[in-house]
Amino acid sequence: MLESSSSEHGSTAESNRGCRLSVRLRVVRWFLRGLFRGIFHLISRVTISGIENIPRQGAYIITPNHVSLFDPPLVMAFWPTAPEAAGAVEIWGRKGQAQLVSWYEVIPVHRHGYDRRLLDRMLECLNAGRPLMIMPEGSRSHEPGMQLAEPGAAYIVEKTGVPVVPVGVVGTTDDFLKRGLKGQRPHVRMSIGKPVQLPLIQARGEARRLARQQNADLIMSHIAALLPPNYRGVYAKPAELNE
Protein backbone atom coordinates (compact mmCIF):
# COMPACT_ATOMS: atom_id res chain seq x y z
CA MET A 1 0.00 0.00 0.00
CA LEU A 2 2.14 2.79 -1.31
CA GLU A 3 1.37 3.88 -4.77
CA SER A 4 -1.02 6.40 -4.55
CA SER A 5 -3.71 8.96 -4.75
CA SER A 6 -5.78 9.52 -7.85
CA SER A 7 -6.40 13.04 -9.14
CA GLU A 8 -9.77 13.23 -7.39
CA HIS A 9 -7.84 13.24 -4.13
CA GLY A 10 -5.45 15.95 -5.26
CA SER A 11 -6.96 18.54 -2.95
CA THR A 12 -6.31 16.27 0.02
CA ALA A 13 -2.72 15.81 -1.03
CA GLU A 14 -2.28 19.56 -1.41
CA SER A 15 -3.72 20.28 2.03
CA ASN A 16 -1.41 17.69 3.60
CA ARG A 17 1.73 18.77 1.78
CA GLY A 18 4.88 18.25 3.77
CA CYS A 19 5.00 16.72 7.22
CA ARG A 20 4.36 19.55 9.63
CA LEU A 21 2.81 19.06 13.06
CA SER A 22 0.84 22.18 13.88
CA VAL A 23 -0.54 22.79 17.36
CA ARG A 24 -4.03 22.17 15.96
CA LEU A 25 -3.02 18.81 14.48
CA ARG A 26 -1.35 17.73 17.72
CA VAL A 27 -4.54 18.56 19.65
CA VAL A 28 -6.79 16.80 17.11
CA ARG A 29 -4.67 13.65 17.20
CA TRP A 30 -4.54 13.70 20.99
CA PHE A 31 -8.35 13.95 21.10
CA LEU A 32 -9.00 11.26 18.46
CA ARG A 33 -6.55 8.81 20.03
CA GLY A 34 -8.10 9.30 23.46
CA LEU A 35 -11.61 8.95 22.04
CA PHE A 36 -10.84 5.65 20.32
CA ARG A 37 -8.99 4.27 23.33
CA GLY A 38 -12.11 4.96 25.37
CA ILE A 39 -14.37 3.31 22.80
CA PHE A 40 -12.21 0.20 22.54
CA HIS A 41 -12.03 -0.15 26.32
CA LEU A 42 -15.79 0.36 26.62
CA ILE A 43 -16.91 -2.27 24.11
CA SER A 44 -14.04 -4.78 24.25
CA ARG A 45 -11.24 -6.24 26.33
CA VAL A 46 -7.91 -4.94 25.03
CA THR A 47 -4.59 -6.71 25.62
CA ILE A 48 -1.33 -5.23 24.35
CA SER A 49 2.04 -6.97 24.51
CA GLY A 50 5.51 -6.10 23.26
CA ILE A 51 5.47 -2.37 24.06
CA GLU A 52 9.13 -2.74 25.04
CA ASN A 53 9.95 -3.60 21.41
CA ILE A 54 9.00 -0.15 20.13
CA PRO A 55 12.08 1.99 19.33
CA ARG A 56 12.39 4.85 21.79
CA GLN A 57 13.65 7.25 19.16
CA GLY A 58 14.14 7.54 15.43
CA ALA A 59 11.90 6.71 12.51
CA TYR A 60 10.42 3.30 11.78
CA ILE A 61 7.49 1.78 9.90
CA ILE A 62 4.60 0.15 11.79
CA THR A 63 3.17 -2.80 9.82
CA PRO A 64 0.00 -4.46 11.19
CA ASN A 65 -2.07 -7.19 9.57
CA HIS A 66 -5.36 -5.89 8.23
CA VAL A 67 -8.57 -7.86 8.80
CA SER A 68 -11.08 -5.03 9.20
CA LEU A 69 -11.49 -1.27 9.36
CA PHE A 70 -10.99 -1.43 13.14
CA ASP A 71 -7.29 -2.36 12.90
CA PRO A 72 -5.85 1.08 12.00
CA PRO A 73 -7.66 3.03 14.76
CA LEU A 74 -6.73 0.34 17.29
CA VAL A 75 -3.02 0.57 16.52
CA MET A 76 -3.03 4.36 16.24
CA ALA A 77 -5.00 4.79 19.49
CA PHE A 78 -2.82 2.56 21.64
CA TRP A 79 0.60 3.34 20.14
CA PRO A 80 2.70 5.29 22.69
CA THR A 81 3.08 8.21 20.29
CA ALA A 82 0.78 9.45 17.54
CA PRO A 83 2.12 7.88 14.33
CA GLU A 84 1.76 9.18 10.82
CA ALA A 85 -0.46 6.85 8.80
CA ALA A 86 -1.19 5.92 5.20
CA GLY A 87 -4.70 4.81 4.23
CA ALA A 88 -6.48 3.61 1.08
CA VAL A 89 -8.07 6.38 -0.98
CA GLU A 90 -11.40 4.57 -0.83
CA ILE A 91 -11.76 5.74 2.78
CA TRP A 92 -12.20 9.33 1.59
CA GLY A 93 -15.39 8.24 -0.17
CA ARG A 94 -17.00 6.83 2.98
CA LYS A 95 -19.09 9.15 5.08
CA GLY A 96 -17.82 9.39 8.65
CA GLN A 97 -14.53 7.65 7.99
CA ALA A 98 -13.58 10.36 5.51
CA GLN A 99 -13.97 13.05 8.15
CA LEU A 100 -11.89 11.16 10.70
CA VAL A 101 -8.95 10.49 8.36
CA SER A 102 -9.08 14.09 7.15
CA TRP A 103 -8.93 15.41 10.72
CA TYR A 104 -6.00 13.11 11.53
CA GLU A 105 -4.37 13.98 8.18
CA VAL A 106 -3.86 10.40 7.05
CA ILE A 107 -1.91 10.14 3.79
CA PRO A 108 -4.26 8.85 1.02
CA VAL A 109 -2.74 6.05 -1.09
CA HIS A 110 -3.74 3.07 -3.21
CA ARG A 111 -2.10 0.26 -5.10
CA HIS A 112 -2.77 1.22 -8.69
CA GLY A 113 -1.25 4.61 -9.30
CA TYR A 114 1.62 6.94 -8.46
CA ASP A 115 1.75 10.36 -6.85
CA ARG A 116 5.22 11.70 -6.16
CA ARG A 117 3.94 14.32 -3.70
CA LEU A 118 2.41 11.71 -1.41
CA LEU A 119 5.48 9.51 -1.60
CA ASP A 120 7.60 12.54 -0.74
CA ARG A 121 5.40 13.25 2.27
CA MET A 122 5.90 9.75 3.65
CA LEU A 123 9.65 10.06 3.16
CA GLU A 124 9.65 13.51 4.79
CA CYS A 125 7.83 12.15 7.85
CA LEU A 126 10.35 9.34 8.24
CA ASN A 127 13.27 11.70 7.64
CA ALA A 128 11.81 13.90 10.38
CA GLY A 129 12.18 10.94 12.77
CA ARG A 130 8.49 10.06 13.11
CA PRO A 131 6.92 6.59 12.87
CA LEU A 132 4.70 5.81 9.90
CA MET A 133 1.99 3.13 9.82
CA ILE A 134 1.44 1.25 6.57
CA MET A 135 -0.81 -1.78 6.06
CA PRO A 136 1.46 -4.03 3.97
CA GLU A 137 -1.46 -6.06 2.60
CA GLY A 138 -2.85 -2.91 0.99
CA SER A 139 -6.49 -3.74 1.74
CA ARG A 140 -8.65 -5.54 4.28
CA SER A 141 -8.85 -9.31 4.10
CA HIS A 142 -12.32 -9.36 5.80
CA GLU A 143 -11.27 -12.67 7.37
CA PRO A 144 -8.43 -13.63 9.71
CA GLY A 145 -6.14 -15.17 7.05
CA MET A 146 -3.50 -12.75 5.72
CA GLN A 147 -3.28 -11.85 2.04
CA LEU A 148 -0.18 -11.58 -0.12
CA ALA A 149 1.73 -8.37 0.70
CA GLU A 150 1.93 -5.41 -1.63
CA PRO A 151 5.51 -4.10 -2.15
CA GLY A 152 4.76 -0.60 -0.79
CA ALA A 153 6.17 -0.90 2.72
CA ALA A 154 9.29 -2.63 1.40
CA TYR A 155 9.73 0.16 -1.14
CA ILE A 156 9.61 2.82 1.56
CA VAL A 157 12.20 0.88 3.58
CA GLU A 158 14.36 0.61 0.47
CA LYS A 159 14.30 4.41 0.13
CA THR A 160 14.95 5.20 3.80
CA GLY A 161 16.63 2.22 5.46
CA VAL A 162 14.39 2.50 8.52
CA PRO A 163 13.45 -0.59 10.54
CA VAL A 164 10.03 -2.23 10.42
CA VAL A 165 8.01 -2.95 13.56
CA PRO A 166 5.63 -5.87 12.90
CA VAL A 167 2.27 -5.87 14.67
CA GLY A 168 -0.19 -8.75 14.98
CA VAL A 169 -3.82 -7.82 15.66
CA VAL A 170 -6.37 -10.45 16.69
CA GLY A 171 -10.08 -10.02 17.38
CA THR A 172 -11.03 -7.05 15.18
CA THR A 173 -13.18 -9.03 12.77
CA ASP A 174 -15.92 -7.36 10.72
CA ASP A 175 -18.51 -8.23 13.40
CA PHE A 176 -16.38 -6.68 16.17
CA LEU A 177 -18.50 -3.56 16.61
CA LYS A 178 -21.79 -5.47 16.46
CA ARG A 179 -20.61 -7.87 19.14
CA GLY A 180 -19.28 -5.03 21.26
CA LEU A 181 -22.53 -3.09 21.14
CA LYS A 182 -24.38 -6.23 22.22
CA GLY A 183 -22.29 -6.25 25.38
CA GLN A 184 -20.23 -9.31 24.45
CA ARG A 185 -16.98 -7.34 24.88
CA PRO A 186 -14.83 -9.31 22.40
CA HIS A 187 -11.18 -9.80 23.30
CA VAL A 188 -8.81 -7.73 21.12
CA ARG A 189 -5.09 -8.46 21.22
CA MET A 190 -2.26 -6.40 19.76
CA SER A 191 1.19 -8.01 19.78
CA ILE A 192 4.20 -5.86 18.88
CA GLY A 193 7.29 -7.62 17.56
CA LYS A 194 10.93 -6.63 17.64
CA PRO A 195 12.15 -4.18 14.96
CA VAL A 196 13.25 -5.85 11.72
CA GLN A 197 15.95 -4.49 9.42
CA LEU A 198 15.22 -5.61 5.86
CA PRO A 199 18.04 -6.84 3.60
CA LEU A 200 19.58 -4.19 1.36
CA ILE A 201 18.48 -4.49 -2.27
CA GLN A 202 21.24 -3.97 -4.86
CA ALA A 203 19.70 -5.72 -7.86
CA ARG A 204 18.18 -3.89 -10.83
CA GLY A 205 15.20 -4.30 -13.10
CA GLU A 206 13.08 -7.41 -12.64
CA ALA A 207 15.49 -8.82 -10.06
CA ARG A 208 15.00 -5.67 -7.99
CA ARG A 209 11.23 -6.02 -8.16
CA LEU A 210 11.44 -9.64 -7.04
CA ALA A 211 13.82 -8.76 -4.19
CA ARG A 212 11.42 -6.03 -3.05
CA GLN A 213 8.55 -8.53 -2.98
CA GLN A 214 10.73 -10.91 -0.98
CA ASN A 215 11.28 -8.13 1.56
CA ALA A 216 7.53 -7.49 1.67
CA ASP A 217 6.99 -11.20 2.32
CA LEU A 218 9.65 -11.08 5.03
CA ILE A 219 7.68 -8.33 6.78
CA MET A 220 4.58 -10.50 6.60
CA SER A 221 6.41 -13.53 7.97
CA HIS A 222 7.34 -11.52 11.07
CA ILE A 223 3.71 -10.41 11.46
CA ALA A 224 2.53 -14.01 11.02
CA ALA A 225 4.84 -15.12 13.82
CA LEU A 226 2.82 -12.87 16.16
CA LEU A 227 -0.52 -14.37 15.12
CA PRO A 228 -2.35 -17.63 15.80
CA PRO A 229 -2.25 -20.18 12.93
CA ASN A 230 -5.74 -19.37 11.60
CA TYR A 231 -4.70 -15.73 11.06
CA ARG A 232 -1.61 -16.44 8.96
CA GLY A 233 -3.32 -17.15 5.64
CA VAL A 234 -0.83 -17.39 2.77
CA TYR A 235 1.96 -16.91 5.33
CA ALA A 236 1.03 -20.05 7.25
CA LYS A 237 4.68 -21.09 7.50
CA PRO A 238 6.47 -17.85 8.54
CA ALA A 239 9.64 -19.61 9.65
CA GLU A 240 10.32 -20.83 6.10
CA LEU A 241 10.10 -17.30 4.73
CA ASN A 242 12.90 -16.22 7.08
CA GLU A 243 15.32 -18.80 5.80
C-alpha positions in Angstrom: 0.0 0.0 0.0 2.1 2.8 -1.3 1.4 3.9 -4.8 -1.0 6.4 -4.5 -3.7 9.0 -4.7 -5.8 9.5 -7.8 -6.4 13.0 -9.1 -9.8 13.2 -7.4 -7.8 13.2 -4.1 -5.4 15.9 -5.3 -7.0 18.5 -3.0 -6.3 16.3 0.0 -2.7 15.8 -1.0 -2.3 19.6 -1.4 -3.7 20.3 2.0 -1.4 17.7 3.6 1.7 18.8 1.8 4.9 18.3 3.8 5.0 16.7 7.2 4.4 19.6 9.6 2.8 19.1 13.1 0.8 22.2 13.9 -0.5 22.8 17.4 -4.0 22.2 16.0 -3.0 18.8 14.5 -1.4 17.7 17.7 -4.5 18.6 19.7 -6.8 16.8 17.1 -4.7 13.6 17.2 -4.5 13.7 21.0 -8.3 13.9 21.1 -9.0 11.3 18.5 -6.6 8.8 20.0 -8.1 9.3 23.5 -11.6 8.9 22.0 -10.8 5.7 20.3 -9.0 4.3 23.3 -12.1 5.0 25.4 -14.4 3.3 22.8 -12.2 0.2 22.5 -12.0 -0.1 26.3 -15.8 0.4 26.6 -16.9 -2.3 24.1 -14.0 -4.8 24.2 -11.2 -6.2 26.3 -7.9 -4.9 25.0 -4.6 -6.7 25.6 -1.3 -5.2 24.4 2.0 -7.0 24.5 5.5 -6.1 23.3 5.5 -2.4 24.1 9.1 -2.7 25.0 10.0 -3.6 21.4 9.0 -0.1 20.1 12.1 2.0 19.3 12.4 4.8 21.8 13.6 7.3 19.2 14.1 7.5 15.4 11.9 6.7 12.5 10.4 3.3 11.8 7.5 1.8 9.9 4.6 0.1 11.8 3.2 -2.8 9.8 0.0 -4.5 11.2 -2.1 -7.2 9.6 -5.4 -5.9 8.2 -8.6 -7.9 8.8 -11.1 -5.0 9.2 -11.5 -1.3 9.4 -11.0 -1.4 13.1 -7.3 -2.4 12.9 -5.9 1.1 12.0 -7.7 3.0 14.8 -6.7 0.3 17.3 -3.0 0.6 16.5 -3.0 4.4 16.2 -5.0 4.8 19.5 -2.8 2.6 21.6 0.6 3.3 20.1 2.7 5.3 22.7 3.1 8.2 20.3 0.8 9.4 17.5 2.1 7.9 14.3 1.8 9.2 10.8 -0.5 6.9 8.8 -1.2 5.9 5.2 -4.7 4.8 4.2 -6.5 3.6 1.1 -8.1 6.4 -1.0 -11.4 4.6 -0.8 -11.8 5.7 2.8 -12.2 9.3 1.6 -15.4 8.2 -0.2 -17.0 6.8 3.0 -19.1 9.2 5.1 -17.8 9.4 8.7 -14.5 7.6 8.0 -13.6 10.4 5.5 -14.0 13.1 8.1 -11.9 11.2 10.7 -9.0 10.5 8.4 -9.1 14.1 7.1 -8.9 15.4 10.7 -6.0 13.1 11.5 -4.4 14.0 8.2 -3.9 10.4 7.0 -1.9 10.1 3.8 -4.3 8.8 1.0 -2.7 6.1 -1.1 -3.7 3.1 -3.2 -2.1 0.3 -5.1 -2.8 1.2 -8.7 -1.3 4.6 -9.3 1.6 6.9 -8.5 1.7 10.4 -6.8 5.2 11.7 -6.2 3.9 14.3 -3.7 2.4 11.7 -1.4 5.5 9.5 -1.6 7.6 12.5 -0.7 5.4 13.3 2.3 5.9 9.7 3.7 9.7 10.1 3.2 9.6 13.5 4.8 7.8 12.2 7.8 10.4 9.3 8.2 13.3 11.7 7.6 11.8 13.9 10.4 12.2 10.9 12.8 8.5 10.1 13.1 6.9 6.6 12.9 4.7 5.8 9.9 2.0 3.1 9.8 1.4 1.2 6.6 -0.8 -1.8 6.1 1.5 -4.0 4.0 -1.5 -6.1 2.6 -2.9 -2.9 1.0 -6.5 -3.7 1.7 -8.7 -5.5 4.3 -8.9 -9.3 4.1 -12.3 -9.4 5.8 -11.3 -12.7 7.4 -8.4 -13.6 9.7 -6.1 -15.2 7.0 -3.5 -12.8 5.7 -3.3 -11.9 2.0 -0.2 -11.6 -0.1 1.7 -8.4 0.7 1.9 -5.4 -1.6 5.5 -4.1 -2.1 4.8 -0.6 -0.8 6.2 -0.9 2.7 9.3 -2.6 1.4 9.7 0.2 -1.1 9.6 2.8 1.6 12.2 0.9 3.6 14.4 0.6 0.5 14.3 4.4 0.1 14.9 5.2 3.8 16.6 2.2 5.5 14.4 2.5 8.5 13.5 -0.6 10.5 10.0 -2.2 10.4 8.0 -2.9 13.6 5.6 -5.9 12.9 2.3 -5.9 14.7 -0.2 -8.7 15.0 -3.8 -7.8 15.7 -6.4 -10.4 16.7 -10.1 -10.0 17.4 -11.0 -7.0 15.2 -13.2 -9.0 12.8 -15.9 -7.4 10.7 -18.5 -8.2 13.4 -16.4 -6.7 16.2 -18.5 -3.6 16.6 -21.8 -5.5 16.5 -20.6 -7.9 19.1 -19.3 -5.0 21.3 -22.5 -3.1 21.1 -24.4 -6.2 22.2 -22.3 -6.2 25.4 -20.2 -9.3 24.4 -17.0 -7.3 24.9 -14.8 -9.3 22.4 -11.2 -9.8 23.3 -8.8 -7.7 21.1 -5.1 -8.5 21.2 -2.3 -6.4 19.8 1.2 -8.0 19.8 4.2 -5.9 18.9 7.3 -7.6 17.6 10.9 -6.6 17.6 12.2 -4.2 15.0 13.2 -5.8 11.7 16.0 -4.5 9.4 15.2 -5.6 5.9 18.0 -6.8 3.6 19.6 -4.2 1.4 18.5 -4.5 -2.3 21.2 -4.0 -4.9 19.7 -5.7 -7.9 18.2 -3.9 -10.8 15.2 -4.3 -13.1 13.1 -7.4 -12.6 15.5 -8.8 -10.1 15.0 -5.7 -8.0 11.2 -6.0 -8.2 11.4 -9.6 -7.0 13.8 -8.8 -4.2 11.4 -6.0 -3.0 8.5 -8.5 -3.0 10.7 -10.9 -1.0 11.3 -8.1 1.6 7.5 -7.5 1.7 7.0 -11.2 2.3 9.7 -11.1 5.0 7.7 -8.3 6.8 4.6 -10.5 6.6 6.4 -13.5 8.0 7.3 -11.5 11.1 3.7 -10.4 11.5 2.5 -14.0 11.0 4.8 -15.1 13.8 2.8 -12.9 16.2 -0.5 -14.4 15.1 -2.4 -17.6 15.8 -2.2 -20.2 12.9 -5.7 -19.4 11.6 -4.7 -15.7 11.1 -1.6 -16.4 9.0 -3.3 -17.2 5.6 -0.8 -17.4 2.8 2.0 -16.9 5.3 1.0 -20.1 7.3 4.7 -21.1 7.5 6.5 -17.9 8.5 9.6 -19.6 9.6 10.3 -20.8 6.1 10.1 -17.3 4.7 12.9 -16.2 7.1 15.3 -18.8 5.8 
